[in-house]
Amino acid sequence: MTLRCELMIAIEKWVKSWNLPQADAAKRIGLTEPRLSDLMGRKIGKFSLEALVNIATASGLALHIEISESA
C-alpha cells in the first residue's frame, strides 16, 4: 500500500508540472480523463501497483526498485 501511495503522489506531481489541462494530460499518458481524475484525486483503491507502474512509465518517469535483506 505504501509503495502504491508513493508512486501515485510522484505521478501526480509529475503530471501537475506539465501545466496542461487534465484532458490533454490524460491523452499524453494514454488514459481517459476520468481515470486520470481518479489518479489525481488519489483514489488509491482503484489502482494496482502494476497499473501505477505502467502509468508512471507512460508519463516519462523512470522507476528503480531495490530489494534488500532486512537488518
HTML snippet that shows the backbone in 3Dmol.js (N, CA, C, O; Angstrom):
<script src="https://3Dmol.org/build/3Dmol-min.js"></script>
<div id="view" style="width:600px;height:400px;position:relative"></div>
<script>
const pdb = `
ATOM      1  N   MET A   1       0.832  -1.190   0.000  1.00  0.00           N
ATOM      2  CA  MET A   1       0.000   0.000   0.000  1.00  0.00           C
ATOM      3  C   MET A   1       0.877   1.255   0.000  1.00  0.00           C
ATOM      4  O   MET A   1       0.574   2.221  -0.700  1.00  0.00           O
ATOM      5  N   THR A   2       1.950   1.246   0.772  1.00  0.00           N
ATOM      6  CA  THR A   2       2.837   2.405   0.844  1.00  0.00           C
ATOM      7  C   THR A   2       3.472   2.690  -0.504  1.00  0.00           C
ATOM      8  O   THR A   2       3.565   3.845  -0.919  1.00  0.00           O
ATOM      9  N   LEU A   3       3.902   1.662  -1.176  1.00  0.00           N
ATOM     10  CA  LEU A   3       4.532   1.839  -2.483  1.00  0.00           C
ATOM     11  C   LEU A   3       3.542   2.422  -3.491  1.00  0.00           C
ATOM     12  O   LEU A   3       3.890   3.312  -4.267  1.00  0.00           O
ATOM     13  N   ARG A   4       2.321   1.921  -3.475  1.00  0.00           N
ATOM     14  CA  ARG A   4       1.305   2.469  -4.382  1.00  0.00           C
ATOM     15  C   ARG A   4       1.059   3.943  -4.092  1.00  0.00           C
ATOM     16  O   ARG A   4       0.947   4.751  -5.014  1.00  0.00           O
ATOM     17  N   CYS A   5       0.975   4.290  -2.823  1.00  0.00           N
ATOM     18  CA  CYS A   5       0.731   5.681  -2.424  1.00  0.00           C
ATOM     19  C   CYS A   5       1.877   6.583  -2.874  1.00  0.00           C
ATOM     20  O   CYS A   5       1.639   7.649  -3.441  1.00  0.00           O
ATOM     21  N   GLU A   6       3.103   6.170  -2.631  1.00  0.00           N
ATOM     22  CA  GLU A   6       4.262   6.971  -3.032  1.00  0.00           C
ATOM     23  C   GLU A   6       4.323   7.144  -4.546  1.00  0.00           C
ATOM     24  O   GLU A   6       4.642   8.226  -5.040  1.00  0.00           O
ATOM     25  N   LEU A   7       4.023   6.098  -5.267  1.00  0.00           N
ATOM     26  CA  LEU A   7       4.047   6.148  -6.719  1.00  0.00           C
ATOM     27  C   LEU A   7       2.937   7.060  -7.245  1.00  0.00           C
ATOM     28  O   LEU A   7       3.152   7.833  -8.178  1.00  0.00           O
ATOM     29  N   MET A   8       1.773   6.967  -6.652  1.00  0.00           N
ATOM     30  CA  MET A   8       0.660   7.812  -7.060  1.00  0.00           C
ATOM     31  C   MET A   8       0.994   9.292  -6.849  1.00  0.00           C
ATOM     32  O   MET A   8       0.702  10.120  -7.712  1.00  0.00           O
ATOM     33  N   ILE A   9       1.594   9.623  -5.721  1.00  0.00           N
ATOM     34  CA  ILE A   9       1.966  11.009  -5.433  1.00  0.00           C
ATOM     35  C   ILE A   9       3.027  11.497  -6.417  1.00  0.00           C
ATOM     36  O   ILE A   9       2.966  12.636  -6.880  1.00  0.00           O
ATOM     37  N   ALA A  10       3.990  10.647  -6.734  1.00  0.00           N
ATOM     38  CA  ALA A  10       5.038  11.034  -7.689  1.00  0.00           C
ATOM     39  C   ALA A  10       4.444  11.306  -9.070  1.00  0.00           C
ATOM     40  O   ALA A  10       4.828  12.271  -9.731  1.00  0.00           O
ATOM     41  N   ILE A  11       3.519  10.467  -9.503  1.00  0.00           N
ATOM     42  CA  ILE A  11       2.874  10.668 -10.801  1.00  0.00           C
ATOM     43  C   ILE A  11       2.067  11.960 -10.778  1.00  0.00           C
ATOM     44  O   ILE A  11       2.118  12.746 -11.724  1.00  0.00           O
ATOM     45  N   GLU A  12       1.335  12.173  -9.714  1.00  0.00           N
ATOM     46  CA  GLU A  12       0.517  13.380  -9.590  1.00  0.00           C
ATOM     47  C   GLU A  12       1.381  14.644  -9.693  1.00  0.00           C
ATOM     48  O   GLU A  12       1.036  15.576 -10.419  1.00  0.00           O
ATOM     49  N   LYS A  13       2.493  14.670  -8.972  1.00  0.00           N
ATOM     50  CA  LYS A  13       3.394  15.832  -9.027  1.00  0.00           C
ATOM     51  C   LYS A  13       3.961  16.024 -10.424  1.00  0.00           C
ATOM     52  O   LYS A  13       4.055  17.151 -10.909  1.00  0.00           O
ATOM     53  N   TRP A  14       4.334  14.940 -11.067  1.00  0.00           N
ATOM     54  CA  TRP A  14       4.920  14.995 -12.408  1.00  0.00           C
ATOM     55  C   TRP A  14       3.900  15.543 -13.408  1.00  0.00           C
ATOM     56  O   TRP A  14       4.220  16.417 -14.214  1.00  0.00           O
ATOM     57  N   VAL A  15       2.684  15.029 -13.352  1.00  0.00           N
ATOM     58  CA  VAL A  15       1.638  15.474 -14.273  1.00  0.00           C
ATOM     59  C   VAL A  15       1.301  16.944 -14.022  1.00  0.00           C
ATOM     60  O   VAL A  15       1.105  17.699 -14.975  1.00  0.00           O
ATOM     61  N   LYS A  16       1.232  17.357 -12.775  1.00  0.00           N
ATOM     62  CA  LYS A  16       0.950  18.769 -12.463  1.00  0.00           C
ATOM     63  C   LYS A  16       2.050  19.685 -12.996  1.00  0.00           C
ATOM     64  O   LYS A  16       1.778  20.829 -13.361  1.00  0.00           O
ATOM     65  N   SER A  17       3.275  19.198 -13.043  1.00  0.00           N
ATOM     66  CA  SER A  17       4.395  20.014 -13.523  1.00  0.00           C
ATOM     67  C   SER A  17       4.272  20.337 -15.016  1.00  0.00           C
ATOM     68  O   SER A  17       4.926  21.257 -15.507  1.00  0.00           O
ATOM     69  N   TRP A  18       3.448  19.593 -15.727  1.00  0.00           N
ATOM     70  CA  TRP A  18       3.257  19.845 -17.150  1.00  0.00           C
ATOM     71  C   TRP A  18       2.417  21.094 -17.404  1.00  0.00           C
ATOM     72  O   TRP A  18       2.481  21.679 -18.486  1.00  0.00           O
ATOM     73  N   ASN A  19       1.641  21.496 -16.422  1.00  0.00           N
ATOM     74  CA  ASN A  19       0.742  22.657 -16.568  1.00  0.00           C
ATOM     75  C   ASN A  19      -0.180  22.527 -17.778  1.00  0.00           C
ATOM     76  O   ASN A  19      -0.371  23.480 -18.533  1.00  0.00           O
ATOM     77  N   LEU A  20      -0.740  21.347 -17.950  1.00  0.00           N
ATOM     78  CA  LEU A  20      -1.676  21.082 -19.044  1.00  0.00           C
ATOM     79  C   LEU A  20      -3.078  20.903 -18.495  1.00  0.00           C
ATOM     80  O   LEU A  20      -3.246  20.514 -17.339  1.00  0.00           O
ATOM     81  N   PRO A  21      -4.085  21.182 -19.306  1.00  0.00           N
ATOM     82  CA  PRO A  21      -5.440  20.811 -18.896  1.00  0.00           C
ATOM     83  C   PRO A  21      -5.497  19.295 -18.703  1.00  0.00           C
ATOM     84  O   PRO A  21      -4.762  18.548 -19.349  1.00  0.00           O
ATOM     85  N   GLN A  22      -6.366  18.861 -17.818  1.00  0.00           N
ATOM     86  CA  GLN A  22      -6.428  17.437 -17.488  1.00  0.00           C
ATOM     87  C   GLN A  22      -6.699  16.568 -18.713  1.00  0.00           C
ATOM     88  O   GLN A  22      -6.151  15.472 -18.824  1.00  0.00           O
ATOM     89  N   ALA A  23      -7.524  17.037 -19.617  1.00  0.00           N
ATOM     90  CA  ALA A  23      -7.828  16.261 -20.829  1.00  0.00           C
ATOM     91  C   ALA A  23      -6.566  16.048 -21.665  1.00  0.00           C
ATOM     92  O   ALA A  23      -6.345  14.956 -22.189  1.00  0.00           O
ATOM     93  N   ASP A  24      -5.747  17.075 -21.789  1.00  0.00           N
ATOM     94  CA  ASP A  24      -4.508  16.959 -22.560  1.00  0.00           C
ATOM     95  C   ASP A  24      -3.496  16.058 -21.852  1.00  0.00           C
ATOM     96  O   ASP A  24      -2.806  15.267 -22.495  1.00  0.00           O
ATOM     97  N   ALA A  25      -3.414  16.179 -20.547  1.00  0.00           N
ATOM     98  CA  ALA A  25      -2.501  15.321 -19.777  1.00  0.00           C
ATOM     99  C   ALA A  25      -2.920  13.859 -19.896  1.00  0.00           C
ATOM    100  O   ALA A  25      -2.072  12.979 -20.039  1.00  0.00           O
ATOM    101  N   ALA A  26      -4.219  13.601 -19.836  1.00  0.00           N
ATOM    102  CA  ALA A  26      -4.722  12.228 -19.966  1.00  0.00           C
ATOM    103  C   ALA A  26      -4.341  11.640 -21.326  1.00  0.00           C
ATOM    104  O   ALA A  26      -3.910  10.491 -21.409  1.00  0.00           O
ATOM    105  N   LYS A  27      -4.502  12.427 -22.383  1.00  0.00           N
ATOM    106  CA  LYS A  27      -4.136  11.959 -23.727  1.00  0.00           C
ATOM    107  C   LYS A  27      -2.643  11.676 -23.811  1.00  0.00           C
ATOM    108  O   LYS A  27      -2.222  10.691 -24.417  1.00  0.00           O
ATOM    109  N   ARG A  28      -1.856  12.536 -23.207  1.00  0.00           N
ATOM    110  CA  ARG A  28      -0.394  12.380 -23.237  1.00  0.00           C
ATOM    111  C   ARG A  28       0.037  11.056 -22.612  1.00  0.00           C
ATOM    112  O   ARG A  28       0.988  10.425 -23.073  1.00  0.00           O
ATOM    113  N   ILE A  29      -0.665  10.641 -21.564  1.00  0.00           N
ATOM    114  CA  ILE A  29      -0.325   9.397 -20.865  1.00  0.00           C
ATOM    115  C   ILE A  29      -1.025   8.186 -21.478  1.00  0.00           C
ATOM    116  O   ILE A  29      -0.577   7.052 -21.305  1.00  0.00           O
ATOM    117  N   GLY A  30      -2.115   8.428 -22.188  1.00  0.00           N
ATOM    118  CA  GLY A  30      -2.878   7.317 -22.751  1.00  0.00           C
ATOM    119  C   GLY A  30      -3.968   6.838 -21.822  1.00  0.00           C
ATOM    120  O   GLY A  30      -4.346   5.666 -21.854  1.00  0.00           O
ATOM    121  N   LEU A  31      -4.484   7.741 -20.984  1.00  0.00           N
ATOM    122  CA  LEU A  31      -5.572   7.417 -20.070  1.00  0.00           C
ATOM    123  C   LEU A  31      -6.816   8.177 -20.478  1.00  0.00           C
ATOM    124  O   LEU A  31      -6.748   9.153 -21.225  1.00  0.00           O
ATOM    125  N   THR A  32      -7.948   7.722 -19.982  1.00  0.00           N
ATOM    126  CA  THR A  32      -9.156   8.520 -20.130  1.00  0.00           C
ATOM    127  C   THR A  32      -9.100   9.636 -19.092  1.00  0.00           C
ATOM    128  O   THR A  32      -8.393   9.531 -18.089  1.00  0.00           O
ATOM    129  N   GLU A  33      -9.840  10.689 -19.339  1.00  0.00           N
ATOM    130  CA  GLU A  33      -9.856  11.791 -18.379  1.00  0.00           C
ATOM    131  C   GLU A  33     -10.408  11.355 -17.013  1.00  0.00           C
ATOM    132  O   GLU A  33      -9.860  11.758 -15.987  1.00  0.00           O
ATOM    133  N   PRO A  34     -11.490  10.534 -16.969  1.00  0.00           N
ATOM    134  CA  PRO A  34     -11.965  10.087 -15.654  1.00  0.00           C
ATOM    135  C   PRO A  34     -10.917   9.249 -14.894  1.00  0.00           C
ATOM    136  O   PRO A  34     -10.818   9.320 -13.669  1.00  0.00           O
ATOM    137  N   ARG A  35     -10.152   8.466 -15.641  1.00  0.00           N
ATOM    138  CA  ARG A  35      -9.114   7.642 -14.995  1.00  0.00           C
ATOM    139  C   ARG A  35      -8.016   8.541 -14.415  1.00  0.00           C
ATOM    140  O   ARG A  35      -7.548   8.308 -13.301  1.00  0.00           O
ATOM    141  N   LEU A  36      -7.609   9.556 -15.163  1.00  0.00           N
ATOM    142  CA  LEU A  36      -6.613  10.488 -14.650  1.00  0.00           C
ATOM    143  C   LEU A  36      -7.176  11.259 -13.462  1.00  0.00           C
ATOM    144  O   LEU A  36      -6.451  11.541 -12.508  1.00  0.00           O
ATOM    145  N   SER A  37      -8.440  11.596 -13.509  1.00  0.00           N
ATOM    146  CA  SER A  37      -9.083  12.283 -12.400  1.00  0.00           C
ATOM    147  C   SER A  37      -9.035  11.435 -11.129  1.00  0.00           C
ATOM    148  O   SER A  37      -8.785  11.953 -10.041  1.00  0.00           O
ATOM    149  N   ASP A  38      -9.274  10.143 -11.269  1.00  0.00           N
ATOM    150  CA  ASP A  38      -9.173   9.230 -10.116  1.00  0.00           C
ATOM    151  C   ASP A  38      -7.753   9.223  -9.561  1.00  0.00           C
ATOM    152  O   ASP A  38      -7.555   9.223  -8.346  1.00  0.00           O
ATOM    153  N   LEU A  39      -6.775   9.217 -10.449  1.00  0.00           N
ATOM    154  CA  LEU A  39      -5.379   9.222 -10.019  1.00  0.00           C
ATOM    155  C   LEU A  39      -5.043  10.521  -9.287  1.00  0.00           C
ATOM    156  O   LEU A  39      -4.447  10.502  -8.210  1.00  0.00           O
ATOM    157  N   MET A  40      -5.430  11.643  -9.881  1.00  0.00           N
ATOM    158  CA  MET A  40      -5.132  12.945  -9.288  1.00  0.00           C
ATOM    159  C   MET A  40      -5.903  13.149  -7.977  1.00  0.00           C
ATOM    160  O   MET A  40      -5.476  13.905  -7.105  1.00  0.00           O
ATOM    161  N   GLY A  41      -7.028  12.472  -7.855  1.00  0.00           N
ATOM    162  CA  GLY A  41      -7.816  12.528  -6.625  1.00  0.00           C
ATOM    163  C   GLY A  41      -7.358  11.513  -5.587  1.00  0.00           C
ATOM    164  O   GLY A  41      -7.980  11.354  -4.537  1.00  0.00           O
ATOM    165  N   ARG A  42      -6.266  10.832  -5.896  1.00  0.00           N
ATOM    166  CA  ARG A  42      -5.646   9.836  -5.008  1.00  0.00           C
ATOM    167  C   ARG A  42      -6.607   8.737  -4.564  1.00  0.00           C
ATOM    168  O   ARG A  42      -6.628   8.345  -3.397  1.00  0.00           O
ATOM    169  N   LYS A  43      -7.383   8.259  -5.492  1.00  0.00           N
ATOM    170  CA  LYS A  43      -8.281   7.137  -5.214  1.00  0.00           C
ATOM    171  C   LYS A  43      -7.481   5.845  -5.363  1.00  0.00           C
ATOM    172  O   LYS A  43      -7.603   5.125  -6.353  1.00  0.00           O
ATOM    173  N   ILE A  44      -6.676   5.580  -4.368  1.00  0.00           N
ATOM    174  CA  ILE A  44      -5.685   4.506  -4.426  1.00  0.00           C
ATOM    175  C   ILE A  44      -6.299   3.128  -4.634  1.00  0.00           C
ATOM    176  O   ILE A  44      -5.678   2.260  -5.247  1.00  0.00           O
ATOM    177  N   GLY A  45      -7.502   2.921  -4.133  1.00  0.00           N
ATOM    178  CA  GLY A  45      -8.159   1.631  -4.273  1.00  0.00           C
ATOM    179  C   GLY A  45      -8.489   1.264  -5.702  1.00  0.00           C
ATOM    180  O   GLY A  45      -8.762   0.101  -5.996  1.00  0.00           O
ATOM    181  N   LYS A  46      -8.468   2.232  -6.591  1.00  0.00           N
ATOM    182  CA  LYS A  46      -8.795   1.978  -7.998  1.00  0.00           C
ATOM    183  C   LYS A  46      -7.579   1.628  -8.839  1.00  0.00           C
ATOM    184  O   LYS A  46      -7.702   1.404 -10.043  1.00  0.00           O
ATOM    185  N   PHE A  47      -6.392   1.579  -8.212  1.00  0.00           N
ATOM    186  CA  PHE A  47      -5.161   1.352  -8.968  1.00  0.00           C
ATOM    187  C   PHE A  47      -4.326   0.244  -8.344  1.00  0.00           C
ATOM    188  O   PHE A  47      -4.044   0.255  -7.146  1.00  0.00           O
ATOM    189  N   SER A  48      -3.945  -0.697  -9.165  1.00  0.00           N
ATOM    190  CA  SER A  48      -3.000  -1.723  -8.716  1.00  0.00           C
ATOM    191  C   SER A  48      -1.592  -1.157  -8.845  1.00  0.00           C
ATOM    192  O   SER A  48      -1.377  -0.145  -9.513  1.00  0.00           O
ATOM    193  N   LEU A  49      -0.647  -1.811  -8.207  1.00  0.00           N
ATOM    194  CA  LEU A  49       0.743  -1.399  -8.337  1.00  0.00           C
ATOM    195  C   LEU A  49       1.178  -1.494  -9.798  1.00  0.00           C
ATOM    196  O   LEU A  49       1.879  -0.617 -10.303  1.00  0.00           O
ATOM    197  N   GLU A  50       0.761  -2.553 -10.466  1.00  0.00           N
ATOM    198  CA  GLU A  50       1.117  -2.733 -11.878  1.00  0.00           C
ATOM    199  C   GLU A  50       0.572  -1.582 -12.734  1.00  0.00           C
ATOM    200  O   GLU A  50       1.279  -1.065 -13.599  1.00  0.00           O
ATOM    201  N   ALA A  51      -0.666  -1.188 -12.497  1.00  0.00           N
ATOM    202  CA  ALA A  51      -1.254  -0.081 -13.266  1.00  0.00           C
ATOM    203  C   ALA A  51      -0.479   1.206 -13.033  1.00  0.00           C
ATOM    204  O   ALA A  51      -0.223   1.950 -13.979  1.00  0.00           O
ATOM    205  N   LEU A  52      -0.104   1.479 -11.795  1.00  0.00           N
ATOM    206  CA  LEU A  52       0.648   2.694 -11.479  1.00  0.00           C
ATOM    207  C   LEU A  52       2.033   2.680 -12.104  1.00  0.00           C
ATOM    208  O   LEU A  52       2.517   3.715 -12.562  1.00  0.00           O
ATOM    209  N   VAL A  53       2.672   1.527 -12.128  1.00  0.00           N
ATOM    210  CA  VAL A  53       3.980   1.408 -12.782  1.00  0.00           C
ATOM    211  C   VAL A  53       3.831   1.708 -14.276  1.00  0.00           C
ATOM    212  O   VAL A  53       4.654   2.418 -14.853  1.00  0.00           O
ATOM    213  N   ASN A  54       2.790   1.172 -14.895  1.00  0.00           N
ATOM    214  CA  ASN A  54       2.560   1.419 -16.322  1.00  0.00           C
ATOM    215  C   ASN A  54       2.274   2.895 -16.593  1.00  0.00           C
ATOM    216  O   ASN A  54       2.767   3.452 -17.573  1.00  0.00           O
ATOM    217  N   ILE A  55       1.489   3.522 -15.738  1.00  0.00           N
ATOM    218  CA  ILE A  55       1.168   4.943 -15.903  1.00  0.00           C
ATOM    219  C   ILE A  55       2.430   5.790 -15.719  1.00  0.00           C
ATOM    220  O   ILE A  55       2.677   6.720 -16.487  1.00  0.00           O
ATOM    221  N   ALA A  56       3.218   5.465 -14.706  1.00  0.00           N
ATOM    222  CA  ALA A  56       4.459   6.211 -14.465  1.00  0.00           C
ATOM    223  C   ALA A  56       5.381   6.125 -15.671  1.00  0.00           C
ATOM    224  O   ALA A  56       5.952   7.130 -16.095  1.00  0.00           O
ATOM    225  N   THR A  57       5.526   4.944 -16.213  1.00  0.00           N
ATOM    226  CA  THR A  57       6.378   4.746 -17.380  1.00  0.00           C
ATOM    227  C   THR A  57       5.839   5.510 -18.588  1.00  0.00           C
ATOM    228  O   THR A  57       6.601   6.144 -19.318  1.00  0.00           O
ATOM    229  N   ALA A  58       4.534   5.447 -18.795  1.00  0.00           N
ATOM    230  CA  ALA A  58       3.919   6.154 -19.921  1.00  0.00           C
ATOM    231  C   ALA A  58       4.057   7.667 -19.789  1.00  0.00           C
ATOM    232  O   ALA A  58       4.092   8.387 -20.787  1.00  0.00           O
ATOM    233  N   SER A  59       4.135   8.140 -18.552  1.00  0.00           N
ATOM    234  CA  SER A  59       4.250   9.586 -18.335  1.00  0.00           C
ATOM    235  C   SER A  59       5.691  10.080 -18.424  1.00  0.00           C
ATOM    236  O   SER A  59       5.942  11.285 -18.398  1.00  0.00           O
ATOM    237  N   GLY A  60       6.628   9.152 -18.529  1.00  0.00           N
ATOM    238  CA  GLY A  60       8.026   9.547 -18.685  1.00  0.00           C
ATOM    239  C   GLY A  60       8.858   9.453 -17.432  1.00  0.00           C
ATOM    240  O   GLY A  60       9.999   9.915 -17.409  1.00  0.00           O
ATOM    241  N   LEU A  61       8.310   8.864 -16.391  1.00  0.00           N
ATOM    242  CA  LEU A  61       9.096   8.667 -15.165  1.00  0.00           C
ATOM    243  C   LEU A  61       9.886   7.364 -15.266  1.00  0.00           C
ATOM    244  O   LEU A  61       9.428   6.395 -15.872  1.00  0.00           O
ATOM    245  N   ALA A  62      11.060   7.350 -14.674  1.00  0.00           N
ATOM    246  CA  ALA A  62      11.870   6.131 -14.603  1.00  0.00           C
ATOM    247  C   ALA A  62      11.744   5.571 -13.192  1.00  0.00           C
ATOM    248  O   ALA A  62      11.822   6.312 -12.212  1.00  0.00           O
ATOM    249  N   LEU A  63      11.553   4.281 -13.096  1.00  0.00           N
ATOM    250  CA  LEU A  63      11.382   3.636 -11.795  1.00  0.00           C
ATOM    251  C   LEU A  63      12.568   2.727 -11.501  1.00  0.00           C
ATOM    252  O   LEU A  63      13.100   2.052 -12.382  1.00  0.00           O
ATOM    253  N   HIS A  64      12.961   2.735 -10.241  1.00  0.00           N
ATOM    254  CA  HIS A  64      14.023   1.832  -9.789  1.00  0.00           C
ATOM    255  C   HIS A  64      13.527   1.172  -8.515  1.00  0.00           C
ATOM    256  O   HIS A  64      13.195   1.851  -7.543  1.00  0.00           O
ATOM    257  N   ILE A  65      13.478  -0.138  -8.522  1.00  0.00           N
ATOM    258  CA  ILE A  65      13.035  -0.873  -7.343  1.00  0.00           C
ATOM    259  C   ILE A  65      14.240  -1.588  -6.763  1.00  0.00           C
ATOM    260  O   ILE A  65      14.981  -2.280  -7.460  1.00  0.00           O
ATOM    261  N   GLU A  66      14.406  -1.401  -5.489  1.00  0.00           N
ATOM    262  CA  GLU A  66      15.536  -2.032  -4.795  1.00  0.00           C
ATOM    263  C   GLU A  66      15.004  -2.966  -3.736  1.00  0.00           C
ATOM    264  O   GLU A  66      14.161  -2.587  -2.922  1.00  0.00           O
ATOM    265  N   ILE A  67      15.490  -4.172  -3.749  1.00  0.00           N
ATOM    266  CA  ILE A  67      15.114  -5.158  -2.742  1.00  0.00           C
ATOM    267  C   ILE A  67      16.368  -5.540  -1.992  1.00  0.00           C
ATOM    268  O   ILE A  67      17.379  -5.912  -2.588  1.00  0.00           O
ATOM    269  N   SER A  68      16.291  -5.444  -0.683  1.00  0.00           N
ATOM    270  CA  SER A  68      17.455  -5.789   0.121  1.00  0.00           C
ATOM    271  C   SER A  68      17.030  -6.614   1.329  1.00  0.00           C
ATOM    272  O   SER A  68      15.864  -6.637   1.721  1.00  0.00           O
ATOM    273  N   GLU A  69      17.994  -7.273   1.887  1.00  0.00           N
ATOM    274  CA  GLU A  69      17.763  -8.083   3.067  1.00  0.00           C
ATOM    275  C   GLU A  69      17.511  -7.161   4.252  1.00  0.00           C
ATOM    276  O   GLU A  69      18.201  -6.158   4.434  1.00  0.00           O
ATOM    277  N   SER A  70      16.518  -7.513   5.049  1.00  0.00           N
ATOM    278  CA  SER A  70      16.245  -6.665   6.210  1.00  0.00           C
ATOM    279  C   SER A  70      17.323  -6.881   7.271  1.00  0.00           C
ATOM    280  O   SER A  70      17.941  -7.943   7.346  1.00  0.00           O
ATOM    281  N   ALA A  71      17.527  -5.870   8.069  1.00  0.00           N
ATOM    282  CA  ALA A  71      18.582  -5.905   9.083  1.00  0.00           C
ATOM    283  C   ALA A  71      18.193  -6.720  10.288  1.00  0.00           C
ATOM    284  O   ALA A  71      18.977  -6.844  11.229  1.00  0.00           O
TER     285      ALA A  71
END
`;
const viewer = $3Dmol.createViewer("view");
viewer.addModel(pdb, "pdb");
viewer.setStyle({}, {cartoon: {color: "spectrum"}});
viewer.zoomTo();
viewer.render();
</script>
